């Protein structure tokens, strides 16, 4: 895997190309606005017309189907919730992207997808004379801000030649651009990242609730974790005051960017990868069971942080306090002394 640093926003690629984006949610919508700000002509499609209207006010061209996006664009991104959504939009819908793609164009999937779906898409693109990359996106949690304000990393894979063609565009999208290898490797890296992060989140929940049950003050537990080596980033420790301690996770009106059902999907795919290799992943297996329980409780549309409520119930405590949100590069000293309730 070879990383490269992002260019600054003033360093716009000279080779302007027409960009299409299917799926204008948290990632797709922000990247569409980003490309427009850098002078690109952007065509968008989303099943929610309000999202397209917002982008139209910034200069985007609204389309009426995925096929129309393909007809109008040289580089097309999909950023959708699930593998099924991608297959429908790209291959199976009556007006799917494949109906409008032109030979020589480039298709890039930003979705956290399944490796099997990526290979199916890649085969279909090859038959159409279209180059494909998978490039899932590491978004920015509250506790670890992006240097450029866009994202932490793009994990791209596929033809190295095609990657190098669009690398200047990738560099506008995140702080780091990682080339992960042959098609599907980027998706596998993202799934592994999310699986590891999910396990780390479980460990943080166990540690904090154990400390509270022992009578240790919440500020002290948090400081012990965040100012040690683990706390530099693992488990999104710096974002805990924003997402968990504030109880934001209990409020659906806060519009979570990453939900229980989406991470559950990622973990199931990662677990399937391990199963195919006969690799034992007990922590991941346990994490999947907790996410299953969360969905059974009706928490599918809540933030992934909501899962920590299961561990709170097991320990008989609630992690609630007003604490400062800090970045991984800010080692400020604690100013509050709040207890878990």
N, C-alpha and C positions, 0 to 999 in steps of 0.2 A: 504494500500500500504506500503510495507516494503522495505526501501532502504538499500543498503550495499555498502561499499566503494570498489573501484577497487583495485586489487592487482597490484604490480609493474610489469614491464615487465620482471624482473628477476625471478619472481615467476611463472614459467610455471607449469601447471597441470601435475602431474606424469602419469595420465591415458590418454595416447595419443590415439586419435581416428582419423579416416579418415574423412575429412570434404569435402563436396561438396558445391559449390556455383553456383547458376544460376542467372545470371545478374551481370556483372562485371563493372558496372558504377561507379559513385562517391562513393557510400557506399560499394557495393559488391566488387569492385576492390580493394579498400583500405583495407577492412577486409581480403580479400584473401592474400594480401601481408603481412598483420599483422600476420595471422595464419602461413604463411610460415616462417616468421622471428622467430616464437616461436617453430619451429620444427615439425609442423603438416604436414601430407601428404594431399594436397589439389587438388581436381578435379574441373575444372571450365568449364562452358558453357555460351556463350553469342552469340547473333545473329550477333554481330560485331566481326569478327575474329581477328581484330587488338588488341582488348582489351585482348583476350586470349593470343596472341603472347607476349604482354608485360609481362603478368604474367608467361608465360612459361620461360622467361628469368630469373625469380626469383625462378623457381623450380616447378611451378604448372604443373599438368597433364591436357592437353587439351583433351576434349571429343567432340563427334560429335552430341550429343543430350542430352536433359534433362533426358531421360530414362537411358542413360549411366552414368550420374552423380549419379542417384539413385542406380544403380547396384554396383558402385564402392565405395560408401560412407556410413558411419554409421550415420553421422549427416549432413543433407542437408539444406542449407539456400536458400531462394529466396529473391532477392532484385530487384524488377521490378517497372516500373512507375505507372501502374494502376491495378485495380482489374481485368479487362478484360485480361491484360497480364498474370496475375498470373493464372487465370482459364485456359487459353490456354496452358501455359507452364506445369501446374501441372496435368490437367485433360483431356483437349480436343484435344491437338495436337496428331498427329499420333504416335509420339515418345515422349509422355509426361512423366513427372516424375513418374506418377502413374504406368506406364508400367515397370519401372525398380526398384521401391522401394521394399525393402525386409522387411518382418515382423520383428519387433524388432528395426528397425531404427527410427530415430527421425527427423521429418521435422519441420523447423522453418521459418516462413515468416517474413521478415524484412520490407516488403512493408507497406507504409501507406495505408491500405486497407479499405474496407467497412466491418462493422460487419456482414452483411449478407453473404459476400463472405467467411469470416473467418469461420462462422458456416458451410457453405457448404463444405469447405475444410476439416474441422475437422471431419465431418460425413464420408466423403470419406476415410480419413486416418484411422478412427476407423474400417471401413470395411476391410481395407488392413492389419490391425494389426500393424499400425504405430502410434507412439505417435506424437502429434503436439503441438507446442507453437506458438503464435503470439508474435512478439517482435519488434515492430517498433522502429526506431532509431532516437534519437535527434542528429542531426549533429551539427557541430561547426560553428557558424557564426563568421565573422571577429571580431566583437566587444566583443566576449566572448570566449576566447581560452580554449580549453580542457587542463586539467592538464596533461593527458597522451599523448596528440596529436592525439587521435583517435576519441573521441566523448564525448558528455556531458552525455547522459543517454540512457540505453536500458530499454524499458517499456515492460516487459515480462508478459505473462499470459497463463494459461492452468494448467495442472496437477502439483501440488506442488512437487510431487515426481520427475517428469520429469524435472521440473525447477531446482531442487537441483542437478540432475545429470549433467546438462550442465552449472550450475552457474559458475564454474571455467572458462569456455570458454567465457561466457558473460563478466566476469570481465576483460578479455583481450581487450574487444571491446570498453569500455567507462569508464568515470570517476565514474559513478554510475550505479548500476543495481537495478531496481525497479521491485519487484514482485507485479503485479496489481490484481491478483485474477484469477477467472475462465476464460476459453477461451474467447477471444474477448475483455476482459477488457483493455488489453494493447493497442489494436487498438483504443478503445473508448477514452482512456486517451490521446493518441497522437492526435486524431482528435480534442479533446477539447483544448489541448495545442495549436495546430495550429490555431484553431478558435479564441482563446483568443489573441494569438499573432497578428493575422491579424487585429483584432479590435484595439489593441494597436497601431499597425503601422498606422492605419487610424487616430487615435487621434494625434499621433506625427506629421503626415503630416499636419493636420489641425492647430495645435499649431504653428508650425514653419512658415507656410505660412501666418498665421494671424499676427505673430510677424513681419515678413518681410513687410507685407502690412502696418503695423503701423509705419514702419521706424526703427525698432529695428535691430541692427547689428546681423548677423547670428551667430557669435561667442558667443555673449551674450545670445541669445536664447538657443543655444546648451548647454552652460554652465549651464544655469538656470535649464534645464531639467536633464542633466547628473549628476549634483552634488546634486540633491535632491533625495528623496526616490524613486521616479519613475525611475530615471536614473540609478539605480543600475543594471538593466537588462531589464526592460520592454520595448517592442517595438524595441529591438536591438539598443538602442540609441547610444551605443558605436561604432557600426559599420557604422553609418550614413556617416562619412567622406569617408569611403572606397567605399561604394555602391552607395550613393546618391549624396552627395556634389561634389564628383569627376566627376560626370556624367558618371561613369562606366556603370550605368544602361541603358544608351542610345546606348551602343556599343555591338552588338551581338557577335563580335569577342572575347569578354572577357569570353565566354563560362560559362554562369551562372550555378551554381550548383543547384539552385531551381528556376524553371520557373513559369511564370504566369499561364500556363495551368495546372501545377501540383498542385499548391496551390488552384486554382479554383476548381479542382476536390475534394480536401480535404474539402473545405468549403461547397461544395454542399452536400457531405456525412454528414458532421456535421449538416447542416441545416435539412437534412432528418431525422437525429436522433431526433432533437428537435421537428420536425413536428409530428413524431410518438408518442411523449409524450404530444403533444399539449402545448408545452412550447414556449412562445413568446421570440424571440431573435432578437430584432429590429436592433441592431448594426451588428450582423452577417448577417442579411438579407440585410442590406445596403452594407456590404462588398462584398457579393456575386454579387450584382448588379454592383458594380464597376469592379469586375473581369470579369463579362460578357461584360461590355463595353470595357475593355482592350483587350479582345480576339477579339471583333468585329473590333477593330482598327488594328488588325494584330500583337498584342504584345504577342502572345501565347508563343513564345520561348525566350522572354526577361526575365531578372531577375524579381522576384516579386517586387523589388524596383521600377521598371518602373511604377507601378501603381500610385506612388506618383505624376507622371507627370499630372494626371487628376486633382489633387488638386492644383497643381501649376497653371494650366490653369484657374481654378475657381477663384484663388486669383490674377492672373495676375502678378506672380513673378516666379523667378527661383532660387532654392537653389543651388548655385554653389560657392565653395571656396576650398582652400587647407588648411585643418585642420588636426591635428594629430589624429591618431587612437589610442584609449586607451582601456584597458581592464576594466572590472567591478571592479577589485581589485586595479586598479591604479588610484589614485586620484591626478593626476598631474594638476598643475595650467595652465591655457591657456597661450599660447605664441604668438598666432596670433590674429589679429583683422580684420577679413574679413567680408565683407558685402555680402548679397545675391544680385544677379544681378536682 
